Amino acid sequence: MAKSLADFKYFTFDVVGTLIDFEGGIKECLAGIAEEAGVSVDGEEALALYRAARYSGDAGLFPDDLVRVYTVIAPKLGLPAEVKFGERLRDSAGSWKGFADSADALRRLSKHYRLIAMTNARRWAFEHFSKELGNPFYAAFTADDTGTEKPDPAFFEQVFAFVGKEQASKDDILHVAQSQYHDIGISRQLGMTNCWIERRHAQKGYGGTIEPQEFTKPDYHFTSMAGLAEAAEASKAA
């Protein structure tokens, strides 16, 4: 039986895809480029192409890698394959929006827990994301800080070391994420309690997120951050 939500000290969060709507941001930017080029693009097709290109062997850090990704997928979408448009896609990360429930849920949760961001994005992008979310984080770990990306266990180990300095352990952490591949599977392997935010519950497929080799049943499961916040508040009030 999962540990009660009231008993955690920290909530760690995947950011891109869980709190920030990167799929919407990518589709919006590509649609703008397409309109200027006099063509149209199918958003879900674009995400599938993005996913295949993003997780290739020569991938770089996110979102800088969107420049390379764009030049790979543009010809397949009928878009102009110029680097300047790839740079535009990369820079669009600075204006990506949070999901409608993200900021409020984080505000509510921050009253009871220490919130820690764990993102594969670079620090420059995370600063934009954090501002969009109301700067709710007690601490943050980015790809620049850790030198690696989830699902590498080394990323998580750095967070464990951080809370260890505060006389806590991974048992005091609830890891919250939408990506089965990057977060839910590995957090289970590392012995953490986890919470899956199924952002695409009303859509088919994995969108812009790589598909896991196998599905991991989470300890907690919500289709929104609002659902998690409500459950956590109820647990604290009980």
N, C-alpha and C positions, 0 to 999 in steps of 0.2 A: 504494500500500500504506500502511495506517495506521501512524503512528508507534508505536513500542513503548510499552506502558504504563509501562515502567520509566523512560522518558525524560522524563516530565512532572514538573514541580515543584508544580503546583497542580491540584486537582480542584475545579471549581465545580459547585454543585448547585442544581437546582430543589428546592424543599422540599415544597410542598403537592402531593401526588399521587405524588411520587417517593419521599419519605422518610416523610411523614405521610399516613395513610389518611383523606383528607378525605371521600371517598365513603362510607366506612363511618361516619364521624362524622355526616355529614348524614343518612344513612338511619336511624341509631340515634336521633337526636334527633327526626326526623319520626315515627318509629314510636312513640316515647314520647308525643308530642302526640296522635297518632292513637288510641292506646290509651285515653287519658284522655277523648277525644271519642267513644269507642265505635265507631270505624271502623277500617279497615285500609288501608294504602297499599302499593302495589307499589314496591319500592325502585328498580328500573331505570326505571320510568315517572317516578318522582320526580326521578331524576337527569337524565332527558331534559328535563323541564320546567324544572328548575334551570338546565341548560345554556342553554336558549333565553332564560330570563329574565336570567341573569347577564350574558350578552353582548349586551345591548340598548344602545341609544345613550345612555341615561340612567344607566348603571351607575356605581356609586361604587367606592371602594377596598375591597378584601377584607381581612377578612371582615365589615367594617361593613355592606357592601352586602347582606348576607344578611337584614337586616331588610326592605329593600325587596323582595328576591327572594321572601321568604316570603309577603308580602301578595299577590304576583302569582300564585304557584303554589298557595297554600292552597285557593282556591275550586275549582280544577281537581282537587284531590285529596280534596275533601270535608272539609277541615280548617277550623277556625275561623280567619277572616282577621283576627285581632287583632294589633296591633303587639307586644303583650307576648310573643306566641309567636315573632315574628320576632326580637325581642331575645334570646329564649331560644336560638334557632338560632345567632345571632351569637355569643353568649357560650359556646356549646358548643365553639367552636373552642379554648377554653382547656383542654379535656380530651380533645381528639382524640388518638388513639394513633398511634405510629409503626408502620410495617409490622414484622412480627415479626423481620425480618432487618436492619432499618435501623441500630439503635444499635450492634450488634456489628460490622457491616460498616464503619461510620464509624470505630469505635475502631481496627479493624485498619488501615484506610487512613490514619488520622492518624499512624501510625508512620512512614510513608514520604512523605506528601504534606502540603502545606498546604491545608486544606479551606476553601472559601469558599462561603457560602450566598448564593443569588440568588433572592429570593422576591418575588412580587407582593403578598404579605400585608403588612399594616401591622406596625410594629415591636412593638406590644403583643402581637400574636398570635405573631410570630416568637419572642419571648422564651419563651413557653410551649412552642412547638415545639422550640426548642433544648434546653430543660431536659428535655423528654421524650426527646430523642435523646442525652442525656448531655453536652450542651454541647461538641460536638466541633470547633466551627468556629474557624479562625484569624482570619477576618473575615466580616462579613455585610453584605449590601446588601438593603434592603427598599424597598417603594414609598415609604415616608416619606423614606428617605435619598436616593433617586434622583429623586423627583418624577415618575416615569413607571413604566410596566409593560412587561414583556416581552410581545410580541416587538419592542418599540421598540429599535432599535439603540443609542439613547442610554443605555439601561440597561447594555448590555454595554460601551459605551465607558468608562463610569465604572469598571468593573472592570479594563479594560485600563490605564487611567490609574493605578489603584492598584498593579497589579503592576509597571507601568513604573517606579514610584518605588523598586522593589526590584530594578531592573536586569533585569527579565524582560519578556516580551511574551505576546501571545495564543498564540504557538507553544508556550509552556510550560504551557498550560492544556488539560485535558481537561474538556469540559462534559458533565455527566451529568444526564439528565432523562427523564421519561416523556412529556411533552407534545410531540408533533410540531408543533403549532401555535405554542406559546409559545417553544419552545427549539430543537428539532432543526433545523427549517427555517432559522430565522434564524441559528443558530450556523454552519451550513454557508455561508450567504450571506456571513457575516463572515470566513470563512476559518479557523474554529476546527476542531479535531478534536473530535468529539462521540461520546457513548455513550448509546444509547437503552435505558432500563430499561422494558421492556414489561410493566407491572404488570397489564394486562388481557389477557394472552396467552391465558387460558383462558375469556375472556368475549367476547361479540360487542359491536361498537360502541365508541364513545369515552366512554361513561358521562357523567361530569360535565365532561369536557374538550372544548372546541370542536374540531370536525373540521377538519383542514387542507384547503386547496384541493387540495394534492397531497402525496403521501407522499414523504418524504426518506429515502433509504437511509442509515443511520448508519455511522460508521466502526467502532464497536463496538456490539454488541447482546447484551443479557442480559435474562432474564425476572425477575431478582432482583438486589438489591444484594449478596447473598451471592456470586452468580456473578461479579460485578465484583471483589469483594474477593479471591476465590480466584485469579482471573486476574492481578490486579495483584501479589499475593504471589508467584505463580509466575514472573512476569516479573522481579521484583526478585531472585529467587533464582537465576535462570538465569545 
